[in-house]
Amino acid sequence: MGELIRLNRYRQAPTPVIIVTGLPGAGKTTLIQRLITARPDLHALVIDEPALTRQDAICKDCGLYHQVDQALSKALAAGLADLIFIEASADCDPRLLAETVLTAPEDQPGLTARIRLDRIISVLDVSRLWEDLETDLLLRERRASWFASLKNPFEADRETSVIDVLTSNLEFCDLIITTRGESLRPVDHNESLAALRILQHRAPVLPLSPQHPCDADLILYKTRGFDETETESGSAWHTAFLQMPYDNSEASLEKHVRLDSGVEAYAYRRRLPFHPQRIYAALENYWPLDSVMRSFGQLWLAIPGETAFAFSSTGPEALRFWPDGKWIAARPVSEKSERMVVDAELRSSWDGHLGDRFTEIVVLGYKLNIAEIRDILDRCLVSELEFKRNWTAFENPFKEFVAPATEAPRP
């Protein structure tokens, strides 16, 4: 349990909880200390034990940070906190942590009535944003290069990518506090903020520096508290996805929109699978293109079996793809029927012959070269002749991710 800051009390019921996320050295502790100092009338408690919120602290049974619930209950039992900060570990999943605070555990059913998640703050060292985006370091490498002696050695052992942490933190927050912006030239600072908006296009951005003291009242309290839907909508990719729905029509195969922040989004969709070797080579050699800062989606591959692949990239270096389960169309009839009943999006995009099998890649950036993106991806699709062949004959760099199969079922 963090240090109990003994201040003049200003009681609220339920007790507000503020989650603070960020990479090592971004300034999370500094921000919390400044807020506490700026409001000496508040009795604040800081839960700052990284062991409570790191990835391996997730409960295998409930899928949440169960120890955080215990820490919150302990804080409330002491009867001294008007405000609780949770300083998250570097590799914490902010969505899971928010869900933990919002969900009452079975052994503490009254907890959610006694606390209120107020907001999620992401602290960002804006002077290192481009460096972090351009070097796909592991969290332990980033931390080891920054600190001569590690304050939390167990964090240094995490096989977690800095870009994945950065993306997760920025895409799920309702306020961003930037630090060390004063060290950048104005033009570099503006470019960093433009890159930031590709990940998070709605959350307010406030600087924290010697020239910009924190406005405690503005940061600490929201009139409506935390709103999960509103926070999700701050993610640029989430907003783009909602603005470009797919309904299995020719018109929805490609969509191009501009978000309020000026970020462009382009959706590429095809009802033909990718040749596994060609798409793998394209992603390895060309992706992401200069104009693409964020991309995500699903890949239909001409490979044995019925495995869908998820796809994601952030910045010029971090490219991820992974198996995402079987296509719904290939699952048992009973399961398929159940999903069709409850999933309106699935029904609208369903094809009578192919089912839910299709490729969808959404890219975000500024001044997108859509013709180039389309050309690279189209050249990776199988031809009609290849579609009719035995797909086991294709060279398949993705085979390490899926169970072996002798023949690809014909859709």
N, C-alpha and C positions, 0 to 999 in steps of 0.2 A: 504494500500500500504506500502511495506517495505521501509526502510530507503534508500534514494538516496545517493550512495557513490560517492562523487565528486572527480574524478580522472582525470588525463590527458587523453584526448580523442583520440581514435583510431577507426575511424568510418568504419563500414562495411555495405553494403546493399546487401541483407536483413539482419536485426539484428539477430544474433545467439541467440537461446533460449536453455537453459540447464535445464532439469528436474532432481531434486535430491529427491530420495525417501529413506525411511528407518523407522525403528521403533523408538519410543521415546527414546532419549538418545544415539542413535547409533553414532551421530557425524555429522549430516547434517549441522547444523549451523557452527560448527567448520571447516568443510571442505570448505564451501563457504567463510568464513572469511579468511582462509589461502590462498585460490586462489586469492581473491581480493588483499590481502596484497602482494602476490608474483608478481602481475602484476599491479603496480601502474600507468601504462600508459593507463589502460583501464577505461572506464567510465561505471560502472556496476550498475544495478538496481536489487534489490532482492524483489520478490513477495513472501512474507512469511506469509500471512494471512491464517491460517488453515481453516477458514470458507469457503474459496473459493474452496477448493479441497477435503473436506470431503464427505462421501457418501451421506449425505442428501442435498448436494449442486448440485447434478446432476439434470439437467433440465428435467422435466417430458415430455416436448414436443419434444426436440431434443435428449435427452439421453446423453448430454455432460455437461461439466462444463462451462456453459454459462458465469458465472461471471469472469472466467479466461480470456475469450476473451475481456471483458470489461476492465479488469486490464491491459492487453497487449496494448489495444488501447490507454489507458490513458498514459501508459509509452512512447509509440511512439509519442503521441501528444506533450509530453513535449520536445521531440527532444534532449534528453540528454543521451540516453542509447546506448552504443556500444555493450553491452552484457546484457542479462536478465537471471537471475536465477529464477526458480520456485521451492521453497522449499515446497514440498508436505506434506499434513497432513499425519498422521500415517495410517489412513484407506483409503487413496486415491487409486483409481484403476489406475495404471500407463498406461494401454492400453487406457482407456477412456480419460485420461489427454493428452496423445500423440495425439489421434484422435481429441481432442478439438483444440490443437495447429495447427494441419495439415488441419483442415476443416474450411473454411470461413463461418461465420454465415451470415444469410440472411440480417441482418441489417448492416453488415460490410463486404461487398463482396471483398474489396481490402486488407483485413488484411493479408491473407496468402502470398501475394506478398511482404509484408514488413517485414516478420519474417521468420526465418529458424530454424526448430527444429534440433539442432546439435547433441545432444545425451541425453541418459537417464542414470543417475548414481544411483546405489543402494549402500547405505552406510550400512555396516553390522558390528555390534559388534561381532567379531568372537569369543570372549571369552565366549559369552552366547549362541552360536549357538546350541550346544547339549542340553543345558538346555531348550531352547525354543522349540526344536523339541520333547523333552521327556515330556514336561508338556503342555497340551492343554489348556493354559490360555486364558481368554478373554483379549482384549487389555486394558480394564479399570483395570483389576486385575494386569496386568504387569506394567502399568504405576503407579498405586497406591502403588505398592510394591517398586518401584524404587525412586519415588519422595515423600518427606514429604508434600510438598505443590504443587498442580498441576498448571502449567503455563496455561494450556488450559483445564479448567474443562469440557467443552462440549465434548472433546475427551474421557474423562473418562467414559462417559455414553454410549459409543458405544458398542453394543453387537457383537463385531467383534473378531474373534479368532486371536491370535498372529501368529499361524502357517499359517493361510490363508493369512494374510498380508505379512508374510515373503516369502511364496511361490510365491505370486503374484509379489512382488518386484524383487525377484531374477530371476524368469523365464522370465521377460520382462524388460531387461536392456541391454546395450552394454558396460558397465564398472562397475566393483565392487570395491569399496574402503573398505578395512577392517580396523577396529580400534581395539585397545586394544589387538592386537595379541601378544605384548611383555609380557603380563601377563601369557601366556600359556607356558607350557613345549613344547619343539620341537615336541615330539611325539603327544601330544594333539593338537597342532597347525596343524600338518599334517593330523590328523584324521578329524579335522573340515573342512579343505580344501577339503578332499576327500568327505565328506558329502555334501559340497557346490556344488561339481561338479555333483552330482546326480540331482540337481535342475537346474544348469546352467553350461553347459559344454564347452562353447566357449568364453564368455566374459572375457577380461583380468582382472586379479585381482591384485590390487596395494595396498600395506600396507600404512597406515597413522599413524605415531607414532613419538615420539621425535627422534627416531633413523632413521626414514624414512620421511624426509620432502617431501611435495608434489611437483611433477613436473608439474607446472602449464601449460606449453605449451602442454605437453603430454595429460593432462586431458581435457583442455579447447577446443581444436580444433580437429575435424576430417576432413580429406581432402574431404570426400564425403558427410558429413552430416549424418543425421539419415536415416537408411534404415530399414523399417518395416519388410520386409521379412528376412533380415539378423538377425535382433533382435529376431524375432520369432524362427529362427533356432537355437538360443542359448539355448533355452529350451530343456533339455535332452529328455523329454517325446515327444515333438513335432518332434524332429529329429528321435527318435525311431519309432514313429507312421508312419512317411514317409518311413522309411526303411523296414517296415514290412507290406506292403499293403495286403488287403484281397480280393481275386478274386473269392470266392465261390468254390475254388478247395480244394481237400483233402490236398494238399501240403501246403496250406496257413492257415490251421487250427492252426498250431503252428509254431512260428518263434522265433529264438534266435539269437541276434546280439550283437556285442560289439562295442560301440562307440569309437571315437578317444580318448576320455578322459579316456578310460578304464572301463567306466560304462557298465554293462550288461543290456540288455533289453530282455524280454520274452513276447510273445503275446500268450494268451490262447483264443481260439475261439471254440464255439460249436453251433450246430443248434438244440439243445434241451434246453428247459427252465430249470431254477433252481426251485426246490421245495422251496417255500417261507420260510418255517420254518427252513429247513436245511441250506440254504445259510445265513439266518439271524443269526443262531446260530454259523455258521463257522466264519462269519465276526466278530461277537461279541467276540468269545472265542479264535480264532486262528490268526486273521488278525490284523496288518500285521505280517508276519513271520520275524524272526531275520534278514534274508538276504535282506528283502524288505524294501527299504527306500521311494519309491514313487510308487503309482499305480493309475490307472484311467481306465475308460472304460464305457461300457453300459451293463446292466443286462436285460435278458429276463426272466421274472418270470411267473410261472404258477399260475396266479391270475386272478380273474374276471376283465373284461375290457381289453383294449388294450394299457396299459400305459408302455412305456419304462422307465427304471430307469438309471440315470447316477450315476457314482461311482468314488470316489477319496479318496486317503489317502496320507499323508505326515508324515514321521517319525513314531515312534512306537505308537502314541496316537491318532492322528487326522484322523478319519474315517468319510467320508461324503457320503450319497447317497440321491438322490432326484428325484422326477418324472420329466421326460424330454419330456413330450408330447406323443401323440399317435404315434405308428408305422406308417410309411408311407403307408404300405400295408393296414392299416385299415382306411385310410382317403378316402374322396370322389374320384371317378375315375378321375375327372378333375384335382384335386390338385396332385394326384399321377402321372398323365401323365406329368404335368408341371415340377415336380421335376425330373422325369426320363430324360427329355430333357436336363436340365441344369446341372445335377449332374453326372459326369462321374464315380465317386467313388461309388455312389448308383447303377448305372447300372452294374458295374463290380462285385458287391457283391450280386446282386439280385438273389433270388432263385425263381424258377417258382411256387413253392407251398407255401413256407413260406414268400416270399417277403424279407423285410429287417429285419425280426425277427431273431436275433441271439445274443449270448453273446460274448462280447469281453473285456478281461481284460489284460492290459499291465502293467507289473511290472518292476521296475528298482532297481538296487542295485549292490553290489559286491559279487561274489561267490554265485550266486543264486542257491538255491536247487530246480531245476525245477521239479524233480520227486515228491517232497513233495508238491509243489504248485499244480501240476496237480492232484495228488491224493486227496487232500483236496477239490478242486473244482469239480472234477468228481463225488465224493461221494454226492455232493449236487444236481446233475442233477436228473430230474424225470426219472423213468424207462419208457419203452414203454407202460407198462400197466397203469402207472399213467398218462401218456400223454393222454390216451383215456378216462380218468375219467372226471367227473364234477369237475372243479378246485375250485368251491365254497366250496367243502368239505375239502380242505386243510387249516390247520391253517395258518393264514396270518398276520404276524407282520407288514406288509407294508400297511395294509388297511387304516390306518389313513391318508395316503398320497394321496389316490385316491378316486374318487367318487364311491359310492356303485353300484354294478351290480349283477344281479341275476344269470347270467350264463356267463362263459367265451366262447367267440366265438371260434369255431374250426378253426385253420389256415388251 
